[in-house]
Amino acid sequence: MYQHRNAVHVPYDLLIIGGGINGCAIAREASLAGLKVLLVEKDDIASHTSSASTKLIHGGLRYLETREFRLVREALHERERLLAAAPHLIRPMAFVLPHAHAVRPWWMVRAGLWLYDLLAGKSSLPRARSLNAGDRTFTEPLAGEHRGFVYSDAWVDDSRLTLANALDAAAQGAEIATRTEFVSATRAADRWQVSLSDGRTIEARGLVNAAGPWVRTIINKLPVETGSQVRLVKGSHIVVPRLSEGDHAYILQQPDRRIVFAIPYEGDFTEIGTTDIPVERAEDAICSHEETQYLCDAVNRYFTRQVSPADVRWSWSGVRPLHDDGAAKAQAVTRDYVLELDTDGPLLLSIFGGKITTARALAEEAMEKIGPPLGVEPRCRTRARAFPGGMIAGFDLHLDHVRTRWPFLGEQRARRMAHAYGTLLFEMLDGVQDEAGMGAALGAGLTEIEARWMHEREWARTPDDALFRRSKLGLHLSAVEREAFTTWWTARFA
């Protein structure tokens, strides 16, 4: 990485702090508007909350209970847009909601699902319905009572969706600087003067604080005052050997009125989550023994196949930076986002809250606030815009093209790479005729050509960037294989 010691660069229109989904979505929107954008991220793209989500594009069925109808409606409309914009990264998924161990009456759940579909409006996904006798694939893994419902939402590769926003921003001229930390800033007339950890001092007409769980930390470094506070709530997930066959997920009511998802993950596994635990620091994103047991108990109430903490193959935990609305319990805090604009001098926009489903809409609203002061007319630039790799008529047709063009990839690898890269795969593998053209084999179907692409085109700088964010191949490698990959990566890119 280049070092810029005490260099003052040509002023930027916008400096964005934070390479999570909100920061990258705003960078995309702003660069499409013609603004000169610099995004800085102290770690990797999507290295914290944005790679630690439940990996769903959804309206948030449980938010209906807290009457967050505006948020649910917006999220459901965004679900439809995102399915069209990134069909390689986002796919429809059926969710089975058993009415066993229920803490809500049947009529209430049915009414909630009816309202969920109503708020979605015209949708490409099937409407909710009751389970019936023909739904053996859905009910066979379940113990006890088999009444319940089926409804639709979508699954997403959260890390790669965040990356897709950054890639599109970069294609429009945005500078993406990972491993670069915001140090300090002062207001000087109509510009911010900002010090960065790479030694640069830059000037920007506006600053966006999209630091997620660190949003308040950044504010504390700035010469501003705000009464807004952030509520940090940890959500943890575990991964266990697969609990059921099929591509559908389960949404399970718990005695404490929370819901827990059980979602097919990486072919051989089931993802289980999430929890809602208040924490004091963003650094507290660690799945505890108590959370692991809670999630095991949550699925054991429903499935014939039982799991224990000893079965956990992987876990992750993300800290949600929720706007503190004074709610007494963590699960009752609003999931809606708040954008706070300070124009006392060069503008500052601070982002509180948000979720991966609504990041595009949040970015659009952010431009409505910061566009006019920066001389940009706010308008819809991304509502019908495909993400990089997303210009496909349908995933199945795209996969057929990949199989035909590179038959040596094999079914599993062809499907994985078609999902991860979409049409960009044709650029990555241009001229490759056989397995030898893929370069060194690095384990779990990963080869040198793909690893180099991650490093050169996707800002991957460490083995974990490649194995657990650009892909999830680390889950399929043994400890010895991961160590060998680290040795290979370090020898070439360190």
MARSE-166928 format. One record per residue: x, z, y of N, C-alpha, C in turn. Coordinates in steps of 0.1 Angstrom, whole numbers, plus 2048, in hexadecimal, padded with zeros to 3 digits. Example, Ala and Ser with C-alpha at 12.3 -4.5 7.8 and 13.67 -1.06 7.14 Angstrom:
BEGIN
88484E7C787B84E7D388484E7DF/8808477EA8898477F588184F800/
//
This chain:
BEGIN
8088007F480080080080980080C/8047F981680C7F882380A80482B/81580883281581483B81680E849/80E81485280D80F86081181B869/81D81D86B82282987381F827882/81682F88781383089581082389B/80A81A89480680D8997F880D89F/7F68088AA7E98078B07E37F98AE/7D87F78A87D37EA8A47C87E58AE/7C57D88AD7BA7D38B57AE7DB8B2/7A67DE8BC79B7E78BA7917E18B0/78B7EA8A97807E789F7737EA8A7/7697E38A275B7E68A77567F38A1/7597F48947547FF88C75E804882/76081288276781887875E82086F/75E81E86275582585975D82E850/75A83B85076184584875984783B/75E84383075784682375583981C/75A83881075882C80774E82E7FC/7448377FF7398387F572F82D7F8/72382E7F27198237F3714822801/71282D80870D82B81671882481F/72482981E72E823827731815824/7318118177338038137277FA817/71B80081670F7F881970F7F5829/7137FF8307137FE83F71E7F4843/72A7F483C7357EB83E7307DD83C/7287DB8317237CE82E7197C9839/7107D183C7067CE84770D7CB854/7177D385871D7D18657267C5865/72D7C285A7367B785A72E7AA85A/7227AA85471979E85471479C862/7137A686A70F7A587871A7A0881/72679E87C73179988473A7A488A/7387B08867407BB88B74D7BC884/7587C088B7657C28857657D0880/7667D18727637DE86B7707E2864/7737EF86577D7F685C776801855/77780184877280C84077D81383A/77E82083B78882883578283282B/78983482078583C815791844810/79085181079C85980C7A08587FE/7978547F579A8527E77978437E3/78E8417D978B8347D577C8317D9/7798247D976B8207DB7638277D0/75882D7D574E8347CC75583E7C3/75F8457C976784F7C076085C7BF/75585F7C674F86C7C674086A7C2/73786E7CB72986E7C87238617C4/7288567C97238487C67278437B8/73084A7B17328467A372E85279A/72785B7A0722867798713869799/70C85E79A6FE85E79B6F885E78D/6EA85E78C6E485C77F6E384D77B/6E88457846E98367826DC82F780/6D383378A6C682D78A6C3827797/6BC81C7976B58167A36A68197A1/6A28237A96948287A668E82E7B3/68182F7B267A8357BE67B8447BF/67D84A7B367D8597B367085E7B0/66C85D7A365E8617A065C8707A3/6668787A26638877A466288A7B3/6678807BC6658837CA6578827CF/64E87D7C764087D7CA63A88B7CB/6408947C363B8A27C363E8A97D0/6498A57D764C8AA7E46478A27EF/63F8987EC6378907F66418877FE/64C8837F865587A80065186C7FD/64586880263F85B7FF646850805/64B85281265284881965F844811/66684E80D67384C8066708457F9/6668497F16638437E465F8347E7/6578317F06538247F365E81B7F7/66782080067381880467C8167F8/67E8207F068781E7E46818147DA/6748147D866E80B7CF66F7FD7D4/66E7FB7E166F7ED7E667E7E97E6/6877F27E86957EF7E66997EC7D8/6927F37CF6947F07C06927E17BE/6877DB7C36847CD7C168F7C47C7/6937C87D369D7BF7DA6AB7C07D2/6AE7CC7CD6BB7CD7C66BB7C67B9/6B07C77B26AF7BF7A56B27B17A7/6AD7AB7B26B079D7B56BE79A7BA/6C47A47C26D17A27C86DC7A47BF/6DB7AD7B56E67B07AC6E17B079D/6DB7A57986D67A678A6E07A877F/6ED7A67836F87A97796FB7B8778/6F97BF7836FC7CE7846F07D7782/6E47D17846D87D97846CE7D277A/6C87DA7716BF7D57676B37DE765/6A77D776369B7DF76169C7E8755/6967F47556967FD74A689804748/68480573C67880C73967B81B738/67282473D67483273D668838735/66B84072B661847723660855728/65485972C65186673164886D727/64E87571D64587C71363D88771A/63188871562989371B62989F711/6358A370E6388AF70663F8B970E/63E8C670C6448D07146418CE723/6358C97256318C473362E8D073B/6338D074862F8DB7516268D575C/6228C875A6188C276360D8BD75B/6008BE75F5F58B97575F68A9756/5F08A574B5F08967485EB88E754/5E089275A5DA88B7655E388A771/5EB8947735F489477F60088A77C/60588A77061088076D60A87276E/5FE8707685F88627695F685E777/5F186777F5EE86478E5FC861795/606869792613866798619859795/61785478861C84778461383C78B/60683E78C5FE8357936028337A1/60583E7A860A83E7B66178377B7/62083A7AD62E8347AD62C8257AD/62481F7A46228117A461B80C7B0/6128137B660B80F7C261580E7CE/61E8187CF6288187DA63280C7D8/6348087CB63E7FD7C96397F07CE/62B7EF7CF6267E27D36287D77C9/62A7CB7CD62C7C07C463A7C17BE/63A7C37B06477C67A96497BD79D/6557BA79A6587B278E6587BA782/6577C87836587D177864A7D4772/6497D776563C7DB7606377E8766/62A7E87666237F576B6237FF761/62180C76562181775C615816752/61681B74660B81C73D60D828733/60382B72B60483572260B830715/61283970E61883670160D8336F8/60F82A6EE6058276E460B8276D6/6038246CC6088256BE61381B6BB/6138106C361D8066C062B8096C6/62C8146CD6398176D464281F6CC/64481B6BF64C8236B665B8246BB/6608196C166E81A6C66708256D0/6658276D86668316E366483F6DD/65B8406D365784E6CE65F8536C2/66584A6BB66C84E6AE6778586B0/67F8586BB6898626BD68486F6C1/6778706C467287C6CA66C8866BF/66E8926C166889C6B965A8A06BE/6518A46B56448AA6BA63B89F6C0/6338A36CA62989C6D062E88F6D6/6268846D462B8776D86228706E3/61A8786E96128736F561C871700/61886970A62086771661E85A71C/62885672462784A72D63484272C/63383573063E82D73263D827740/648827748648820755656819756/65781276266380A76366B80E770/67880E76F68280F77A68E806776/69980977B6A58017796B2809778/6BB8047706C880A76E6D2803776/6DD80A77B6E78037836F5808780/6FF7FF78170D80478071080878F/70F81579171081A79F71E8177A6/72981979E7368167A47378077A8/7337FF79F7347F07A272B7EB7AD/71F7F27AE7167EE7B971D7F27C7/7237FE7C772A8027D37357F87D6/73D7F57CB7477EB7CD7427DE7D2/7377D97CD7317CC7D172E7CC7E0/7297D87E67287D97F47357D77FB/73F7DE7F674C7DD7FD7527CE7FC/7507C87F07557BA7EF74E7B17F8/7417B27FA73A7AA80373E7AC812/7407B98157457BC8227537B6825/75C7B781B7697B181C7697A281E/75F79C81775E78D81875A789825/75379282D74F78F83B75A793845/76579884077079C8497737AB84B/76B7B384576D7C284677A7C583F/7817CF84578D7D483E7897E1836/78D7E182A78A7EC8217977F381E/7998008237A58078217A3813818/7A581280B7A481D8027B1826803/7B08327FE7BC83B7FE7C083D80D/7B783D8167BA83E8247B084882A/7B585382F7AD85E8337AB85E843/79F86184779D8648557A3871859/7AC8718637B387E8677AC884873/7AB87D87E7A588288A7A0877893/79887A89D7948708A77918778B4/7938708BF7908748CD7888698D4/78086D8DD7788638E57808608F1/7828538F378A84E8FF782843906/77B84791077283D91776883790E/76982A90B75E8249037638228F4/76E8288F07738268E37778348DC/7778348CF77D83E8C778C83B8C5/7948458C67A28438C27A484C8B6/7A88458AB7A784B89D7B584B897/7B88578917C58578897C185787A/7C884F8737C684D8647D285285C/7D08558507DB85B8487E6851844/7E38448467ED83A8437F783884F/7F584085A7FE83F8657F9837871/7ED83186F7E882987A7E0831884/7E082D8907D783289A7CF82589E/7C282689C7B981A89F7AF81E8A9/7A98148AF79E8168B979280F8B3/7878168B677A8108B176F8138BB/76680A8BD75B80B8C67508158C1/7508168B474681F8AE74C8248A1/74683089D74B83789173F83A888/73F83887B73583B87273A846868/73485186873885C85F72F85B853/73485484872D85383C735859831/73A86583474386C82B73C874820/72F87281F728879814729888814/72D88E80972E89D8097378A2814/74089A81974989E82474589B832/73889783373389384073589E84B/7328AA8477348B58517438B8853/74B8B684975A8B784B75F8AE856/75A8A185675E89786075989B86D/74C8A086E7478A487B74F8AF881/7548B887975C8C387E7698BF884/76D8B388077A8AD8867788A6893/76B8A489776889B8A27648A48AE/76689E8BA7618A58C67528A38C9/74A8A88BF73C8A68C07358B38BC/7288B48C07208C08BC7138BA8B5/7108C18AA7038BD8A46FE8C989D/6F18CA89C6EA8D58956E78D2887/6E98C58836E68C18766F08C786C/6EB8CB8606F38D18566F08C9849/6FA8CA8406F98C38336F78CD828/6EF8CA81F6EC8D38136F38CC807/6FC8D38017038CD7F66FD8D17E9/6F98C87E16F28CA7D56F98C27CA/6FD8C97BF7058C37B46FB8BE7AA/6FE8B27A56F68AC79A7008A878F/6FE8AE7837088AC7787018A476D/70989C76570589475A70E89674F/70989474371289473770F88872F/71988472771887871E71A87D710/71087A70771187E6F970F8716F0/7128726E370F8676DA7008646DB/6FD8576D96F08516DC6E48596D5/6DA85C6DC6CF8646D76C485B6D2/6C384F6D66B88466D26BD8376D2/6B682F6CB6B98206CC6B081A6D7/6B480E6DA6AD8076E46B38086F2/6AE8006FC6B38007096AA808713/6A181070E69881871669E826719/69982D72369E83A726692844725/69585172668B85B72668C864732/68086873767F87274267887E73D/67E88A73D67A8957366778A173F/66A8A673F6678B174766D8BE741/6718C774A6788D374666F8DF74A/6718EB7446698F774766B8FB756/6768F875C6788FC76A6738F1774/66B8E876F6648DD77666E8D277A/67B8D37766848C87796818BD76E/6878B17706878A77666958A3763/69789F7576A589B7526A388E74C/6AD88474F6AD8777496B687773D/6B286F7336BB86B7286BB85C728/6C785672A6C884872D6D3842724/6D083671E6DA8307166E682C71F/6F282F7196FE82D72170A827719/70F81D71E71B816718719814709/70E81070570B80C6F770A8176ED/71481F6EC71582A6E27118376E6/70D8396F270B8466F86FD8486FF/6FA8547026EE85870B6F3860716/6EF85C7226F286472E6E686E730/6E987A7336DF8847366E288B743/6D788B74C6D98917596CC890761/6CB89876B6D589F7726D18AD775/6DA8B577B6D78C27806D68C278F/6D28CE7946D18D07A36D68DE7A6/6E38DF7A96EA8EB7AB6F08EC7B9/6EC8F57C26F28F67CF7018FA7CE/7098F37D67178F67D671C8F87E4/7278FE7E672D9007F47368F67F8/73D8EF7EE7478E57F27458D97EA/7498CD7F07498C17E97528C07DD/75C8C87DE7668C97D37618D07C6/7558D57C774F8DD7BC7478D47B2/74B8C77B27448BD7AA7498BD79C/7468C879474B8C978773F8CE77E/73C8C77737318CB76A7358D8763/72D8E37667308F076072B8F1752/7308FC74B72B8FE73D71C90173D/71790874870990B7487008FE74A/7058F57526FE8E87546FE8E0747/70A8E074070A8D87347008DE72A/6FF8EB7296F68F171F6E78EE724/6E58EE7316D78EB7366D38DD732/6DC8D37346D98C67316D88C3722/6E08CA7196DE8C970B6D08CF707/6CD8DB70C6C08E17096B48D870E/6B68D17196AC8C871F6A88BD715/6B28B770F6AF8AC7056AB8B16F7/6B08BD6F46AD8C26E769E8C66E6/6988C96F16898CC6F16818C06EC/6878B46ED67F8A76EB68489F6DF/69189E6DC6968956D369989C6C5/6978946BB69A8996AD6A989A6AB/6B08926B16BF8936B16C489D6BB/6C98A86B66CD8B36BF6DC8B16C4/6DF8B66CF6ED8B66D56F18C46D9/6FE8C66DA7038D26DF70F8CF6E9/7148D86F071F8D66F972B8CF6F2/72D8D26E57388CC6DD7378BD6DB/72A8B86DD7288A96DC72B8A26E9/72E8A86F47308A270173D89A701/73C88D70374888470474D883712/74588471C74988272973E889732/74288D73E73989274873D88E756/73488E75F73788C76D72D895775/73289778272A89F78B72C89A799/7218977A07228937AE71B89C7B7/72089D7C371A8A67CD71289E7D7/7058A07D76FC8997E06FC89F7EE/6FF8977F970089D8066F289C80D/6E98A580A6DB8A580F6DA8AB81D/6D18A58246CF8AB8326C78B8830/6CD8C28366C78D08346BA8D183C/6AF8D18346A28D283B69C8E083A/6A48E983569F8F78346988FB828/6978F181E6908F481269790080A/68F9088046949147FD69C9107F0/6979077E969E9037DC6A48F57DD/6AF8F47D66B78E87D66AF8DB7D2/6A68DD7C869F8D17C46948CD7CE/6918D67D76868D37E168C8CD7EE/6998CD7F069F8C77FC69C8B87FC/6998B38086958A58096A189C804/69D8917FD6A78877F86A787B802/69F87C80D69F8728176AC873820/6B08688266BC86882E6B986A83D/6C386F8446C18718526CE86B859/6CB8628636D685C86B6D6862879/6E186887C6E286F8896EC868892/6E786389D6EF85A8A66F38638B3/6FF8628B67058698C270B85E8CA/70685C8D770A8528E07108588EC/7158648EB71B86B8F772A8668F7/72C85A8FC7398538FB7388488F0/7438448EB74383A8E073A8408D4/7328388CE72883D8C572D8438B8/72684C8B37298528A671B85389E/71B84D89271084E88971485687D/70C86187B70F86A86F704868865/7078668586FE86484E6FC871845/6F08768456ED88183C6E387C831/6E787F8256DE87C81A6DF86D816/6D586880F6D585B80A6D685A7FB/6D384F7F56D484D7E76D883F7E4/6DD83C7D96E282F7D66D78247D7/6CB8277D46C081D7D46BD8197E3/6BE8227EC6BA81F7FA6C681C803/6D281A7FE6DE8188066DD80C80F/6D78018096D67F58126CC7F781D/6C17FE81B6B78008256BD80A82F/6C581482B6CC81D8346D581583D/6DD80C8376E680483F6DF7FB84A/6D47F68466CC7EE84F6C77F785B/6C28038586BE80C8626CA81186B/6D58128646E181686C6E580B876/6E37FE8736E67F487C6DC7F3887/6D07F88856C67F888F6CA80289A/6D180D8966D581789F6E28138A6/6EC80E89F6F980B8A56FB7FD8AA/6F27F48A56F47E68A96F37E48B8/6E87E88BF6E67E68CD6F27EB8D5/6F67F88D37027FC8DB70F7F48D9/70F7ED8CE71B7E58CB7197D68CE/70D7D38D470A7C68D87057BD8CC/7007C38C26FB7BB8B66EC7BD8B5/6E57B28B36D77B28B26D37B78A4/6CB7C28A26C87C68956BE7BC88F/6C17B88826B77B087B6BB7B186C/6B27AC8646B37AD8556BE7A3850/6C97A884C6D479E8476D679F838/6D17A98326D47AB8236C87AC81A/6BC7AB8206B07AD8176AF7A380C/6B479780F6B378C8046C1787801/6CB78F8046D978A8016DE7907F4/6E37877EB6E978A7DF6F67917E1/6FA79A7D87077A07D87117977D1/71E7997D47287907CD7267917BE/7257857B87237847A97147837A5/70B7867AF6FD7877AC6F577A7AD/6FB76F7B06F47627B16F275C7A3/6E976279C6E575D78E6D675C78D/6D27537856C37517846BD75C77B/6C57627736C176D76A6CD771761/6CD77D75D6D97827566DB77B748/6D07797416D17737346D7765735/6D375D73E6D87507406E7750744/6EA75A74D6F875B75170175F745/6FC76873C70376C731705761727/6FB7587266FD74C71D708743722/70974272F71473A735722740732/72274D73372F754730733752722/72975471972C75270A731744707/72B73A70D72E72C70B73C729710/73F72E71C74B72A72375773171D/75673E71876174571375C74C706/75A7446FB75574A6EE75E7556E8/76B7546EB77575D6E677376C6EB/76B76D6F676977B6FB7627846F1/75977E6E97517866E074578C6E7/73B78F6DF72E7936E572F79F6EE/7357AA6EA7367B66F173D7B56FE/7497AF6FE7517AD70A74A7A3714/74579870E73E78E71773279571F/72B79D71871F7A471E7247AE729/72F7B67257347BF72F7397B873C/7417AE73A7477A774573D79F74D/73379A74672879274E72179C757/71E7A87517187B275A7217B7765/72D7B97637367BF76D7397B5778/73B7A977574079F77F736794783/72C79277C72278877F72A77B780/72677378A72D76578B73B76678F/74077279474E77379775777278B/75177477F75877277275E764771/75775A77675B74C77576874A77E/769752788775752790781759789/77E76578478876C77D78E765771/78675E76978A75875D78C74975F/78D74476B78F73676D79C731767/79B72775E7A77227577AB72974A/7A47347477A773B73B7A073472F/7A87307257A372871A7A273070D/7A973B70C7A97426FF7AD751702/7AD7596F77B07676F87BE7696FE/7C87616FB7D57627007D5761710/7CC7597157CB7587247C676472B/7C176E7237BC77B7297C878472C/7D47827267DF78A7287DF79671E/7E77A07217E97AB7187DB7B2715/7D97B67097CE7BE7057D07CD708/7C77D370F7C97E17147C07EB70E/7B87E67057AE7F06FE7A07EE702/7977EF6F97887EF6FB7847E2701/78B7D76FF7887CA70478D7C7712/7947D171879A7CF7257A87C7723/7AA7BD72C7B67B672B7BD7B5739/7C97B07397D17AF7457CA7A8750/7C379D74D7BD7957587B379D75F/7AB7A57587A07AD75E7A67B8766/7B07BF7607B77CA7677BD7C6774/7C47BA7747CA7B57807BF7B178B/7B47AC7867A87A978F7A47B6796/7A27C178E79E7CD7947A87D279F/7B57D079C7BF7D57A67BF7CC7B2/7BF7BF7B07C17B57BB7B57B27C3/7A97B37BD79D7AF7C37937BB7C6/7957C67BF78B7D17C07917DE7C4/79D7DE7C97A37EA7CF7A67F57C5/7A67F27B87AA7FC7AE7B97FF7AF/7BC80C7B17C98107B37CF81A7A8/7C68207A07CA8297967C4825788/7C982A77D7C28277707B482B770/7B08377767A383C77679A83277E/79F82C789797823791792818788/79B81377F79880877678F80C76A/79381876478C81C75777F823759/77D82976577183176676882E772/76D82577B764820786762811785/76D80978576A7FB7847647F8776/76780076C7617FF75F75F80D75A/75980E74E75881B74775F81A73A/76A81173977180F72D77981B729/77C82473278383072F77B839724/76E83772476683F71B76883A70D/76C82D70B76E8276FE77C8276F9/78582C70179382D6FD79783B6F8/7A083B6EF7A58486EA7AF84E6F4/7B285A6F37BC8606FC7C98596FC/7CD8546F07DA84D6EF7D983F6F6/7CD8396F57CB82C6FB7CB82D70A/7C483870F7C483A71E7D283D723/7DA84471C7E88467207F0839720/7EE8317167F58247167F181B722/7E481B7257DF8147307E581973D/7E682673F7EC82C74A7FB82874C/802827741810823741811814745/80880C7408087FE7438057FC752/7FA8037577F680276580180676E/80781176B81181777481D80E775/82180876A82C7FF76A82A7F2773/81E7EE77481B7E277C8167E478A/8107EF78D8097F179A80E7FD7A2/81680679C81A8127A382380E7AF/
//
